[in-house]
Amino acid sequence: MIDNRAIRYRGQDTPDGFLFELSGGALPLEFANTISERPKGGRERLPDYGALIRWATQAGMLTEQRAAKLEAVSSENPGEAGKAHQEAIDLRELIFESAKAAAGRSPLAESVVGRWNAWLERVQSSRRLAAGHHGLEWQDTSDFETLDCISLAVARASIELFVDGDKRARTRLCAAADCDWVFLDNSRRLNRVWCDMAVCGNRAKATRHYRRKSGK
């Protein structure tokens, strides 16, 4: 039985795979949070391509049918799946670096901008215009059947987030020293400081209470 409460506490291992906590408020930030406890060296939640598929399915990117197709393609091409997995991990770290800079109101290094431009070229080449109900609309030519399709979709969402001044200004880094999860602050007062009040927020409150009691 799934413990829904546990999913808020950095996820939960189940017989069918890991259940991810999705509290980032935006797809790219959810992806950046697929590693826990970065300051302590990190706990990897995407050890292989299969885990990447599970995350994308839980995040609402993939239907069960499309996930099954990707699983079949990755099983038939393990070498390519390994490359696609490493590429996804590299993208995740690029997202985190950019989100951390946004949270700290710091400029991005030219090398980081260059890596985003490389992703932009790939994102643009994976799309074409098609006729929609009310005119032109974008169509993803990979249609979630190529091994890099998850990374391309996350990269596209990331570029849209980081070029949006409002969303960039609302990107936050959890205040807990041992966390480093990122999130979009959608609070009314724009004063959210914890990735999850039930996790890092409560820990911080408990620590403050202990220090008051002990006089430390």
SULDA-V439863 format. One record per pair of residues at least 12 apart in sequence whose ideal C-beta (glycine too) atoms are under 7 Angstrom apart, sorted by the first residue. I is the first residue (numbers start at 1). GAP is how many residues later the second one is. If there is no record, write none. Layout:
BEGIN
I/GAP + I/GAP
END
This chain:
BEGIN
2/12 + 2/17 + 7/12 + 7/14 + 8/13 + 8/188 + 8/190 + 8/191 + 9/190 + 10/26 + 11/34 + 17/34 + 17/37 + 18/27 + 18/33 + 18/36 + 19/39 + 20/14 + 20/25 + 20/35 + 20/38 + 22/36 + 22/37 + 23/160 + 23/172 + 23/173 + 24/158 + 24/159 + 24/160 + 25/158 + 25/159 + 25/161 + 26/135 + 26/141 + 26/158 + 27/32 + 27/127 + 27/130 + 28/67 + 28/126 + 28/129 + 28/130 + 28/133 + 29/70 + 29/153 + 29/154 + 29/155 + 30/29 + 31/61 + 31/64 + 31/123 + 32/60 + 32/63 + 32/64 + 32/67 + 32/150 + 33/148 + 33/149 + 34/12 + 34/21 + 34/58 + 37/141 + 38/142 + 39/138 + 39/139 + 39/141 + 40/138 + 46/43 + 48/37 + 49/25 + 49/32 + 49/33 + 49/35 + 49/36 + 50/21 + 52/33 + 52/36 + 52/98 + 53/14 + 53/17 + 53/18 + 56/94 + 61/89 + 61/92 + 62/82 + 66/78 + 69/76 + 73/72 + 73/74 + 74/73 + 77/70 + 80/67 + 81/66 + 84/63 + 84/64 + 84/67 + 87/61 + 87/64 + 88/62 + 88/63 + 91/60 + 91/63 + 91/64 + 94/18 + 94/21 + 95/63 + 96/86 + 97/15 + 98/14 + 98/64 + 99/72 + 99/83 + 100/73 + 100/82 + 102/60 + 102/66 + 102/69 + 103/68 + 103/69 + 103/70 + 103/79 + 116/43 + 119/36 + 119/40 + 120/39 + 122/30 + 123/29 + 123/32 + 123/33 + 123/36 + 126/14 + 126/15 + 126/16 + 126/26 + 127/12 + 127/13 + 127/14 + 128/13 + 167/17 + 170/14 + 170/15 + 170/20 + 171/13 + 172/13 + 172/20 + 174/20 + 174/21 + 174/26 + 175/18 + 175/19 + 176/18 + 176/24 + 176/27 + 176/28 + 179/16 + 179/21 + 181/14 + 183/12
END
